[in-house]
């Protein structure tokens, strides 16, 4: 069985999420959380299409620090969860 884990990061009231905050704070946080959660297993990091996710320095950081990372050039179109079967198979399964 495959598991998806979500870790929440709360910004301070005066902070806003921008490219700098994402690159310098959130990416290292998620790397550390993932390493603690999965240990030495091969785990991957998935992002959405927000501008701070697709920015060059965020993509470079991810390539350098994550063992398994899918760059924006390889993301399937219109599939935020990178799972196209979700859109077609769940309706059939629920029937």
C-alpha positions as CSV (number, residue, x, y, z in Angstrom):
1,X,0.0,0.0,0.0
2,X,1.3,3.5,-0.9
3,X,0.9,6.2,1.7
4,X,0.8,10.0,1.3
5,X,1.9,12.1,4.2
6,X,1.2,15.8,4.6
7,X,3.1,17.9,7.0
8,X,1.8,21.4,7.8
9,X,4.0,24.4,8.2
10,X,2.5,27.5,9.7
11,X,3.8,30.9,8.8
12,X,3.8,33.7,11.4
13,X,1.1,36.2,11.3
14,X,3.4,38.8,9.7
15,X,4.9,36.4,7.2
16,X,3.8,35.8,3.6
17,X,4.6,32.9,1.3
18,X,6.8,34.1,-1.5
19,X,9.7,32.6,-3.5
20,X,12.2,33.5,-0.9
21,X,10.3,32.0,2.1
22,X,9.5,28.9,0.1
23,X,13.1,28.4,-1.0
24,X,14.8,29.3,2.3
25,X,12.3,28.0,4.8
26,X,9.7,25.5,3.5
27,X,11.9,23.4,1.2
28,X,14.5,22.7,4.0
29,X,11.6,22.0,6.4
30,X,10.0,19.5,4.1
31,X,13.3,17.8,3.4
32,X,14.0,17.4,7.1
33,X,10.4,16.2,7.8
34,X,10.6,13.7,5.0
35,X,13.9,12.3,6.1
36,X,12.7,11.9,9.6
37,X,9.5,10.3,8.5
38,X,10.9,7.9,5.8
39,X,14.4,7.5,7.1
40,X,16.7,6.0,4.4
41,X,13.9,4.9,2.1
42,X,13.7,6.3,-1.4
43,X,11.0,9.0,-1.1
44,X,9.8,11.7,-3.4
45,X,8.7,15.3,-3.2
46,X,5.8,16.6,-5.2
47,X,4.9,20.2,-5.8
48,X,2.1,22.1,-7.4
49,X,2.2,24.7,-10.1
50,X,2.5,27.8,-7.9
51,X,5.1,30.3,-9.1
52,X,7.3,29.7,-6.0
53,X,7.3,25.9,-6.9
54,X,8.2,26.4,-10.5
55,X,10.9,29.1,-9.9
56,X,14.3,28.2,-11.1
57,X,16.0,28.3,-7.7
58,X,13.3,26.1,-6.1
59,X,13.7,23.6,-8.9
60,X,17.5,23.7,-8.5
61,X,17.2,23.2,-4.8
62,X,14.9,20.2,-5.2
63,X,17.2,18.6,-7.8
64,X,20.2,19.0,-5.5
65,X,18.5,17.9,-2.2
66,X,15.8,15.3,-3.0
67,X,16.8,11.8,-4.2
68,X,13.5,11.6,-6.2
69,X,12.2,14.7,-7.7
70,X,10.1,15.3,-10.8
71,X,11.0,18.7,-12.3
72,X,8.3,20.9,-13.8
73,X,9.2,20.0,-17.3
74,X,8.1,16.4,-16.6
75,X,4.8,17.1,-14.8
76,X,1.8,15.7,-16.6
77,X,-0.5,18.4,-17.8
78,X,-3.7,19.0,-15.8
79,X,-2.7,16.6,-13.1
80,X,-2.0,18.3,-9.8
81,X,-1.7,15.0,-8.0
82,X,0.4,13.3,-10.7
83,X,-2.1,10.5,-10.7
84,X,-4.3,10.6,-13.9
85,X,-6.1,7.5,-12.9
86,X,-7.8,9.4,-10.1
87,X,-9.9,11.2,-12.6
88,X,-11.2,8.2,-14.5
89,X,-11.1,5.2,-12.3
90,X,-12.6,6.3,-9.0
91,X,-16.0,6.9,-10.5
92,X,-16.0,3.3,-11.9
93,X,-14.8,1.8,-8.6
94,X,-17.5,3.7,-6.6
95,X,-20.2,2.1,-8.8
